Amino acid sequence: MTKIDKLIQRLLSRPRDFTYDQLVKVLNHFGYDEIKKGKTAGSRRAFVNEITKHVVRLHKPHPGNILKMYVIDYVITELKDQGLI
């Protein structure tokens, strides 16, 4: 099992300490790129899959790096709906 496979399995287990950086790695693995608009994008982030044009929008956590559970649930649902996991 590769590192990214382990990270995906960890995401699916809905851990309370999953970080934004880990989520970016998972989304990048599935072909999503973060869209940055202007000088500051604020806490609202969008990830777009260039092939399917599917967009995942979420809030970047601050001041910490730990994601809220609703964000984890949302990302899992979106990835399942796209048939990626």
Secondary structure as GFF3:
##gff-version 3
##sequence-region A 1 85
A	DSSP	alpha_helix	3	12	.	.	.	ID=ss1
A	DSSP	alpha_helix	20	29	.	.	.	ID=ss2
A	DSSP	beta_strand	32	35	.	.	.	ID=ss3
A	DSSP	beta_strand	44	49	.	.	.	ID=ss4
A	DSSP	beta_strand	55	59	.	.	.	ID=ss5
A	DSSP	alpha_helix	69	81	.	.	.	ID=ss6
###
